[in-house]
Amino acid sequence: MVKQSARSDNRGEQFYADMDSTVEWSGPLVVLTSRISASASEIVAGTLQDYKRAIIAGGDHTFGKGSIQTVVEIPQKRGALKVTVGMFFIPGGSSTQHKGVEGDIVLPSSYSSEEIGEKSLDYSLPPKTIEPFLSEEAYVKEGPETWSMIKPEWKKALRDKSIARVEKNDEFKKIITEAKKAQERGKLIKVSDVLKEKGDKDKKAKAKAAKKANKEDKNKDYLKRADVQEAANILLDLIEVEKPLVVVK
C-alpha cells in the first residue's frame, strides 16, 4: 500500500508525496491504453511515462479527462450545478486534460476516432502546464530495487518490431480496413456503428456463449484480444533490450 502526504505550494496547488520508499516491482513495465482510458488511469500512465518507468502502448492518446468537478446544490431544491474546481497534473508538469497521454507505441483500434476524447466535447477546457515536480528520490539507482529508465533508442526498437507484427496480424488488418471504409464513406468512425456491425454478425453466437460464460472464460477471451497479445509481445521485447540474453556456445 502506498502512503501519501499532501502539501500545498504558495500558489495553492496541492501535491501528493509518496511516503513509502518500497519498490513493489522493479522489472519492465508496459501499460496498455486506448482513447477510452480516462481520469485515474491517465494519471498512472502519464506518471509512469514521465518517470521513464514504462512503455505506453495502445491508443494514440488517452481520453483527456483531467479536470475535477464537484456538485453544488441550488437552493430551494431546484437542482444542482456541476462546477469544475481543479485540474490534474502529472509529474512532468503537463495536465492530462484535453490532450490525454500520448502513446509511445500506437496500435490500430476501433476507438481511434476523432469523436472520442475530451477535446471533442463542447467547451472542453484547454490543457495547461506547470513547473515539473519530478522527485529525484523516485529513481532507485542501486540495490535490489533498482529499475531501468526507458531509453529513446529502446522505444524506437520496440516500435519498429511492433509495426512489423501489426502489419501481419489479421485482427489488426480488419480494424484498419473498417477504418478505411468509414473514411471512404465520408463520415467519422462511430463506436456505436462499430459495435452494432460487429453485433449483427455474431449476435446469436454471443447470446449462446453468454449463458455459459464464466469469469475464467471471459479472461481467456480478453487475453486473445489483438491489442493485449501485442502488449505482451512488446513487454517481451522490452525484457530483451533491458537485459539481453547471453547465448552460451
Secondary structure, 3 states (H helix, E strand, C coil): CCCEEEEECCCCCEEEEECCCCCCCCCCCEEEECCCCCCHHHHHHHHHHHCCCCEEEECCECCCCCEEEEEEECHHHCCEEEEEEEECECCCCEECCCCCCECCEECCCCCCCCCCCHHHCCCCCCCCECCCCCCHHHCCCCCCCCCCCCCHHHHHHHHHHHHHHHHHCHHHHHHHHHHHHHHHCCCCCCHHHHHHHHHHHHHHHHHHHHHHCCHHHHHHHHHCCHHHHHHHHHHHHHHHHHCCCCCCC
